[in-house]
Amino acid sequence: MIQQVSAMHAQLLTVAETSSLIQGGKTLLIAGDESLLQLLPAGKWIGGSIPYFMAESGGIISRDRVFVHSLPAEVKSVKISNYDTNRLAQVAAEAPDNGFSVIILPAGSKVHTEYAQNAPGYEGMFINPIIGWISGVHLSDLGHKNPKVFNGETRTMSDQEAVVLHASLPMTLNARIGIVNLFSQGQGDTFVFPKTAFQAESCFINGKEVNLAEYLTAQKIDTQLPLVANYHGAMINVSFQSVDQANRKVSFYAPVFDGVEYKLARPVSDYMTSFQSALPNNLNNIAFCCNCILNFLYSELEGKRIETFLGPMTFGEVAYQLLNQTLVYLRIEES
């Protein structure tokens, strides 16, 4: 029986405390300010830059501590690799026969775009769990610093490659991914985009081509609500990043896909209450979790606790494919 993954395995730590775990041979997933990650010794860890976290004490912004997930002892072996745009399509095929993979991609990079647009078609995708996050920066550093990822084995940092930890499990255990999504499709207009991209100018709304920025402004749309596509019952969000009225462009945190029908999400009456009520209960074997920075901002989570679901607040979540405005988690349980 797998042991409970307690708060001791998912916590905010100092650089010194984290270094001690690394030097003790622990396998770690680490999120924190890049200046702190650069100080860590070589070992079995991967990391991504971000200073927003859900800690045991509550939501926090910290540039002097890092968030650490210690993988359970049942993880028998790991392989850490970097992937550029030429190799990224192999990430699922190189996953272990039984286990899971954790991927971190730097926001705004070419690998971020490549994965977001093409991951669902990669060989072997959806066979073994792939979970992870998009690294970011403090919001005050947007446009001034590039998000980074770290390969702890080689002590290298990159803003243009993904880093992946492939973890093997004994055949008596399985890894399973969970997704918490507040949103479903509303009853309003239907949006169809002419091309797959992180930005859009025109789109077809109820079959009529219009400028999206003008539509959102004229209709006074609440862009805290994402666009939602229904993939055979699975609701996939695309969150709004900005509406540039001057240049008549809309930017997203994930790509819209051409030919897919989107609708604005059904409004939620109370973001925080809805988020809390959507969380599953009695999960005590979570090996990893991350949450979207938009949930952190819109639910005003700073100082508020979400028990059990501890981890970084990120610029995007990966549960096989890229997601937005979700919480994703990994459980390890008996087969």
N, C-alpha and C positions, 0 to 999 in steps of 0.2 A: 504494500500500500504506500503510495507516495505521501510524503509528509506535507503538512500544510505550509504554504508559502506565506510566512507571517511578515509583519512590518519590518522585522530584522533583515529581510531579504529585499526590501524595496524602501530606500530611505535617502534622505539628504545627508551627505557626509562632507567633511573637509577633504582637501587634497591629501593631507597626511593620512587620514583614515582610509581613504580610497587606495592610496599607494600601498598601505599595509596589506589590504585584501589582495591586490594584484601580486605583490611579492610573496604572498602565501599561496598562490596558485589558483585563486578563485577565477571563474569565468564570469565576466561582467559586461553589462550593457550600461553605458554611461552617457548622461546628457549634462551639458553645462556650458558656461562661457568658454570660448575658445582659449582664452588666456590661461584658464585653469587646466583644460585638457592637455595643453602643451606641456604641463609640468609633470604629468603622470609617467611612471616608468613603463618599460616594455612588459608585455604580458598578454594573457588571453582576454582581451577586451576590444570592443569597438565603441565608438562614441560619435556624438553629433552635437553641434553647437545650438544651444537654446538656454535662456535664463528663466523660463517660466515653468513652474512645477505644481503638481498636486502632491503635497507632502502629508505626513501623518497629522501634522498640526493644522493643515489647511492649504489653500492656494497661496503661493508665494512667488515673488520675483527675487532671485538671488544671483549675485555675481561673485560670491565668495564661497559657495558650496556647489557640489555637483550631485545629481541624482543618480543613484546606483541601483540597478537590478542585479542581484547575484543569482545566476542560474542554478537550479536545483542540482543536488549531488547525483541525481539519476542521469544527468547529461554525461555520457561516457566519453565522447570525443567531439572536438570542434575543428572546423577548418575556416580560416578567415581569408577572404580574398577581396581585392579591389576589382571593380568592373568599370570600364569606360564604355562609351556608346557602341563600340565595335563588339564588345563581349557581353553586353548586358542581356541580350536575348538568350544567353546560356544559363542565366541564373537559376531558373527552375530545373533545368535538365541536370545541373550539377548538385542539386539538393540530395541529402542522404535518402536511402531507401525507406527508413523509418526515423522520423525526427521532425525538425522544423528549421526554417531559415529566418534570420532577422536582417532586414535591409535598412540602411540609412542613406538617403539621397540629399544632396545640398539643394535648397530651394533656388529656383531660377537658373539652374545649370542645364546643360544639354542632356545629361543623363536623367534629370527630373522630367524634362519634356519627353524624352524617348520612352521612359517607363510609363509615364502617364498616358501617352497616346497608344502604346503598342503592347504593353504587358499582357493584356488579356489573350493575345494571340501567341505568346511565347510557348515553345515546346515544353511540355510537362507542367504548365501552369495549372493550378487547381488540383494537382495530385497530392502534393505535400504542402503543409501550411507555410506561407510566406507572410510575415508580419513585419511592421517597422514604422518608420516615420520620416518626415521631411525636416531636415535640420533648418534652423533659422537664426535670427539675431534678435536682440532687444529692438522693440519697435522704433526707438529713437535712433537706431543705427541703420534703418532701412535706407538703401542708396549709398551708404558709406562703407559698410562692411559686407563681405560675401559670406553666406553660411558655409560651414565646413563640416567635413566628416573625418574621422580618425581611425586608422588601423593601429591597434595597440601592439600587435606583434612586431611591426616594423617601425613604430613610432613616427608614422608619416601622416600628414594632413593634406586634404585636397578639397578644392571647391568645384571640381569638375568630374569627379569619379564617385560612384557609389561604393560603399563598403558593406560586406555581407558576412555574417557569421552563420555557417551551416553547422547545426548541432544534431548529433546522432543520439537516438534513444534505444534502450532495449526493446525487444519485440513485445514485452509485457505491458508497455506503455504507449499511449497515443498523445499527440499534441493536437489541440483543437482551438480554432479561432472563434471569438465572439465579437459581435458588432452591436453597439448601442447607437441608434439613430432616432432622433426625435421626430423626424419629418416624414411626411407622406405627401403625395400629390394633392394639390388643391383642385377645385372645380372650375378654375378660370381658364384663361387663354392657353393655347398650345403653341409652343415655340419649337421651330425646326431650323437648324443652322446649316448653311451651305458648305461649311468646311470644318474639319477638326482643328481646334486651336484654343489657346489660352486667352485670346482676345476675339472680340466680334464687333463689327460695325453693323452690317445688316443681318437680319434674320427674317424668317417667315413666321408671322404670328397669325394663327388661324388661316394660313394659306396666303396671306398678303405680305409682300416684302416691305419692311419698315426699318428705320434706323433704331437700334435697340436702346442707345443712350437717350434719344429723344423720347422714346416710348416710356422708359423707366421714369424719366423726369416728369413728363406730362401726366402720367398716371399716379405719381407720388408713391411709387412702389417701395416698400420696406425691404431694403437689400440685406437686412439681417436674415431674411428668409432666403434659402437657396433655391435654385432651380432643381427639380427632382425628376429623374427618369425612372421608369418602372421596367426593370429587366426581369421579366417572368416572375414578378412578385417581390424581387429584391429592389429596394428603393436606394438609388445612388444619387448623392447630392453633388451639385456643382455650386460652390459658393462665390458670391460676388466679392471681388477685391476692390475695384474702384469703377466709378462712372465718370469718364472724362468728357464733359459736355463740350469743351472748346474744340477737341479733336474728334468728337462724335464716336468715341470708342468705349467699350466696356471690357474690363479685364477680370479674369476669374482665377481662383486658386487651383483649379483643375481644368482640364480641357473640356469643352463641349464637343460632342461627336456629331459629325454630319449625318443627317438622316434620322437621328434619334428624336423622338417626341419628348419634350420637357414641359413641365408645368411648374408654376411657382408653388412653393410648399404651402400646405395648409397652415394658417397662423396658429401659434401657440399662445394661450392666454397669459401664462406666466412661465417665462423661460426656465428659471431656476427650479420651480416646482415640477414642471414637466420633465426636466432633465433628471431630477432625483427619482421621480416615479418610474422612469424608463429603465433604471438600473436593475439588473437581476439581483436576486437575494441569495444569500447562503453560498456564495462562491468563496472557497477557502484554499484553492490550489492554483492561484494565478501566478504564472511565472513572469509575465510581462504585461504592461499596460501603457497606453499613451492616449492623450485626449487632445482635441483641437484647440488651438489658441482662440478661435472664434467662440467656442463654448466658454472659455476662460473669460473673455471680454464681455460677451452678451449676457452670460449668467452672473457676471460680477463675482467670480469665484475667489478673488483674492481675499484671504482670511476665512473662507468658508471650507468646510470639510466635506470630502466625499470618501467615506470609509471604504477600505479594501482596494479601490481603484486608484492606485498611486502611480505617478510617473510624470514624464515630461508633457508639457503643453506645446504642441508642435504646429508647424506650418502645413501639415497634411499628414494623413494617416495611411498606412498600407495594410490592407487585409486582402492579400493576393493582388488586387489592383489599387490604384490611388483613390483615396476617399477624402471627403471634406465634411467638417462639422459633425464628426462622429467620435465616439470613444471605441477603441479596439483593444482586445485583450487576448492573451494566450493562456490556455489551461493545459496542464499535463495530468492525464488520468489513466487509470488502468484500462487495458484493452478489453 
